[in-house]
Amino acid sequence: MIIIKTQKEIDAMRRGGNLLAGVMEEVGKFIAPGKSTHEVNELARKLIFDRGGYPVFEGQGEPDNPFPGAICISLNNEIVHGIPRKDRIIKEGDLVKIDVGMEYGGLITDMARTFGAGKISVDAQKLLDATRESLNEGINMIFPGGKLSRYSEAVEKYVKARGFSVVRDLVGHGVGHELHEDPQILNYRARIKDTVIEEGMTLALEPMINAGTYAIKILPDGWTFATRDGKLSAHFEDTIAVTKKGVEILTRK
């Protein structure tokens, strides 16, 4: 069931989203060759608590394998859900994906960005740019009375025209009271029941785009998803609120 948020709840998510965007900005500046993914995680965790928030990713999942980080940090061919590690060192040219969720004032916002460590390749930059812009293209299709399939079509059309593929087994979602709420939001067009967009929806839109095939695999840690062909992947995500006029992006300053 899709949870429609009140204006008071959206106001709280706006405050939390603005703070989370600030966390992401500082984390992005910190990322550099030679830093461990654990160091990046510890900085993000501190920044979240310093702002009065809580890192909701910690402890997610099954009791016998809870997620151990405040953020997901995934490198190169890893798509999402990468576990921070002291022995995982960021190298020159890496694509670094940061996915972070924060509870603030009892409500959750969720966002992701892809950063280049040092100087990245031309092909990596093209993938990064296409993924970021596909999210913007999709957001332009969000408005009351519209259909979520228009978002899905816009994302897929943009990246396919640039020679990339959309991950199909991982999707966006509603967010707010829980980290994952209805509806599931595909980044590609599929023959499924469509969802009419309503004012008060709060959605986490997150294209995950691969340089090669859309096929993925899960790594032995039970968390990290990676491209099956070993090629690069990029990820951008924002939490948005549907308003009378269209859409407000809550996780951008």
C-alpha positions as CSV (number, residue, x, y, z in Angstrom):
1,M,0.0,0.0,0.0
2,I,1.4,3.4,-1.0
3,I,1.6,5.8,2.0
4,I,0.6,9.3,1.1
5,K,2.5,11.8,3.3
6,T,1.0,14.9,5.0
7,Q,2.5,18.3,4.4
8,K,4.0,18.1,7.9
9,E,5.7,14.8,7.1
10,I,7.0,16.2,3.8
11,D,8.4,19.3,5.7
12,A,10.2,16.9,8.0
13,M,11.6,14.9,5.1
14,R,12.7,18.1,3.5
15,R,14.8,19.1,6.5
16,G,16.2,15.6,6.7
17,G,16.9,15.5,3.0
18,N,18.8,18.8,3.1
19,L,21.0,17.6,5.9
20,L,21.6,14.3,4.1
21,A,22.6,16.2,1.0
22,G,25.2,18.0,3.2
23,V,26.5,14.7,4.4
24,M,26.9,13.4,0.9
25,E,28.7,16.6,-0.2
26,E,31.3,16.3,2.5
27,V,31.7,12.6,1.9
28,G,32.3,13.3,-1.8
29,K,35.0,15.8,-1.0
30,F,36.7,13.2,1.2
31,I,36.9,10.4,-1.3
32,A,40.4,10.1,-2.8
33,P,42.9,7.5,-3.8
34,G,44.5,5.9,-0.8
35,K,41.4,6.1,1.5
36,S,39.8,2.9,2.7
37,T,36.1,2.4,2.2
38,H,36.0,2.0,6.0
39,E,37.3,5.5,6.5
40,V,34.6,6.9,4.2
41,N,32.0,5.0,6.2
42,E,33.2,6.3,9.5
43,L,33.1,9.9,8.3
44,A,29.6,9.5,6.9
45,R,28.4,7.9,10.2
46,K,29.9,10.7,12.3
47,L,28.3,13.4,10.0
48,I,24.9,11.8,10.3
49,F,25.0,11.6,14.1
50,D,26.4,15.2,14.3
51,R,23.3,16.4,12.4
52,G,20.9,14.6,14.8
53,G,20.2,11.7,12.4
54,Y,20.5,8.0,12.4
55,P,22.1,5.8,9.7
56,V,19.2,3.5,8.8
57,F,21.3,1.1,6.7
58,E,23.0,-0.3,9.8
59,G,21.5,-3.6,10.8
60,Q,19.3,-3.9,7.7
61,G,18.7,-7.4,6.4
62,E,18.5,-10.9,8.0
63,P,19.5,-11.3,11.7
64,D,22.3,-13.7,10.7
65,N,23.8,-11.3,8.2
66,P,22.9,-7.7,9.1
67,F,24.4,-4.9,7.0
68,P,27.4,-3.6,9.0
69,G,27.8,-0.1,7.5
70,A,26.3,3.4,7.8
71,I,26.6,3.6,4.0
72,C,26.9,1.3,1.0
73,I,30.1,1.9,-0.8
74,S,30.6,0.1,-4.1
75,L,33.6,0.3,-6.5
76,N,33.8,0.0,-10.2
77,N,31.8,-3.1,-11.4
78,E,30.0,-3.3,-8.0
79,I,26.5,-1.9,-8.4
80,V,25.2,-1.4,-4.9
81,H,25.3,-2.6,-1.3
82,G,29.1,-2.8,-1.1
83,I,30.3,-3.3,2.5
84,P,32.8,-0.8,3.9
85,R,36.1,-2.5,4.7
86,K,39.4,-1.5,6.3
87,D,41.3,-3.5,3.6
88,R,39.4,-2.0,0.6
89,I,41.5,0.9,-0.6
90,I,40.2,3.3,-3.2
91,K,42.6,3.6,-6.2
92,E,43.1,6.3,-8.8
93,G,40.4,6.1,-11.5
94,D,37.9,4.1,-9.4
95,L,34.2,4.8,-9.7
96,V,32.9,5.1,-6.1
97,K,29.2,4.7,-5.5
98,I,27.9,6.0,-2.1
99,D,24.3,5.1,-1.1
100,V,23.1,6.4,2.2
101,G,19.8,6.6,4.1
102,M,19.1,8.7,7.2
103,E,16.3,8.9,9.7
104,Y,15.7,12.4,10.9
105,G,12.7,13.5,12.9
106,G,11.2,10.0,12.6
107,L,11.2,10.0,8.8
108,I,13.7,8.6,6.3
109,T,15.4,10.0,3.2
110,D,17.6,8.0,0.9
111,M,20.1,9.1,-1.8
112,A,23.1,7.9,-3.8
113,R,25.9,9.5,-5.9
114,T,28.8,8.2,-8.0
115,F,32.2,9.9,-7.6
116,G,35.4,9.5,-9.5
117,A,38.5,9.0,-7.5
118,G,41.2,11.2,-8.9
119,K,41.3,11.1,-12.7
120,I,38.8,8.7,-14.2
121,S,38.7,7.3,-17.8
122,V,36.6,9.0,-20.5
123,D,34.3,6.0,-20.7
124,A,33.8,6.0,-16.9
125,Q,32.9,9.7,-17.1
126,K,30.4,9.1,-19.9
127,L,28.7,6.4,-17.8
128,L,28.6,8.6,-14.7
129,D,27.2,11.6,-16.6
130,A,24.6,9.4,-18.4
131,T,23.4,7.9,-15.1
132,R,23.1,11.3,-13.4
133,E,21.2,12.8,-16.4
134,S,18.9,9.7,-16.7
135,L,17.7,10.4,-13.2
136,N,16.9,14.0,-14.2
137,E,15.1,12.9,-17.3
138,G,13.0,10.5,-15.2
139,I,12.2,13.2,-12.6
140,N,10.8,15.4,-15.3
141,M,8.1,12.8,-15.8
142,I,6.9,12.9,-12.2
143,F,3.7,14.9,-11.6
144,P,0.3,14.3,-10.1
145,G,-1.9,12.3,-12.5
146,G,1.1,11.0,-14.4
147,K,2.2,7.4,-14.6
148,L,5.3,5.9,-13.1
149,S,5.9,4.1,-16.4
150,R,6.7,7.4,-18.0
151,Y,9.6,7.8,-15.5
152,S,10.8,4.2,-16.4
153,E,10.6,4.9,-20.1
154,A,12.5,8.2,-19.8
155,V,15.4,6.6,-17.9
156,E,15.7,3.6,-20.2
157,K,15.5,5.7,-23.4
158,Y,18.2,8.1,-22.2
159,V,20.8,5.5,-21.3
160,K,20.1,3.1,-24.2
161,A,20.7,5.9,-26.6
162,R,24.2,6.3,-25.1
163,G,25.0,2.6,-25.4
164,F,24.4,1.6,-21.7
165,S,22.0,-0.8,-20.0
166,V,19.6,-0.5,-17.1
167,V,19.9,-2.9,-14.2
168,R,16.6,-4.8,-14.1
169,D,16.8,-6.8,-10.8
170,L,17.2,-3.7,-8.6
171,V,14.6,-0.9,-8.4
172,G,13.6,2.3,-6.7
173,H,10.9,2.5,-4.1
174,G,8.7,4.5,-1.8
175,V,10.4,5.9,1.3
176,G,9.5,7.8,4.4
177,H,8.2,5.9,7.4
178,E,10.2,2.9,6.2
179,L,13.3,2.6,4.1
180,H,11.5,0.6,1.5
181,E,7.8,1.3,0.9
182,D,5.5,0.7,-2.0
183,P,5.6,1.2,-4.9
184,Q,8.5,-0.5,-6.5
185,I,9.8,1.8,-9.3
186,L,11.5,0.2,-12.3
187,N,14.1,2.1,-14.3
188,Y,12.9,0.3,-17.5
189,R,9.6,-0.2,-19.2
190,A,7.9,-3.5,-18.4
191,R,4.5,-5.0,-18.9
192,I,3.3,-4.6,-15.4
193,K,0.4,-2.9,-13.7
194,D,1.1,0.9,-13.8
195,T,0.9,3.3,-10.9
196,V,-0.8,6.7,-11.1
197,I,1.3,9.3,-9.4
198,E,-0.5,11.2,-6.6
199,E,0.3,14.4,-4.6
200,G,1.9,13.4,-1.3
201,M,3.9,10.4,-2.6
202,T,7.5,10.4,-1.5
203,L,9.7,8.2,-3.8
204,A,13.4,7.1,-3.9
205,L,14.2,7.2,-7.6
206,E,17.5,5.4,-8.4
207,P,18.8,4.4,-11.8
208,M,21.6,1.8,-11.7
209,I,23.3,1.8,-15.1
210,N,25.8,-0.6,-16.5
211,A,28.4,-0.1,-19.2
212,G,27.8,-3.6,-20.5
213,T,24.9,-6.1,-20.0
214,Y,22.2,-5.5,-17.4
215,A,22.9,-9.0,-15.9
216,I,24.1,-8.9,-12.3
217,K,25.4,-11.3,-9.7
218,I,25.7,-11.2,-5.9
219,L,29.1,-11.6,-4.3
220,P,30.0,-14.1,-1.6
221,D,29.5,-11.5,1.2
222,G,25.7,-11.9,0.5
223,W,25.2,-8.2,0.1
224,T,27.2,-6.7,-2.8
225,F,25.6,-6.8,-6.3
226,A,28.1,-6.6,-9.2
227,T,27.9,-6.7,-13.0
228,R,28.1,-10.2,-14.3
229,D,30.4,-9.2,-17.2
230,G,32.8,-7.2,-14.9
231,K,32.1,-3.9,-16.6
232,L,31.5,-0.6,-14.8
233,S,28.3,0.5,-13.2
234,A,27.1,3.8,-11.9
235,H,24.3,4.8,-9.5
236,F,22.4,8.0,-8.7
237,E,19.4,8.4,-6.4
238,D,17.3,11.1,-4.9
239,T,14.3,11.2,-2.6
240,I,11.5,13.3,-4.2
241,A,8.1,14.5,-3.0
242,V,5.1,14.8,-5.4
243,T,3.5,18.3,-5.1
244,K,0.6,20.1,-6.7
245,K,3.0,21.7,-9.1
246,G,5.0,18.6,-9.9
247,V,8.0,17.4,-7.9
248,E,10.3,18.6,-5.2
249,I,13.8,17.0,-4.9
250,L,14.3,16.6,-1.2
251,T,17.9,15.4,-1.2
252,R,19.5,18.3,-3.2
253,K,20.5,21.6,-1.6
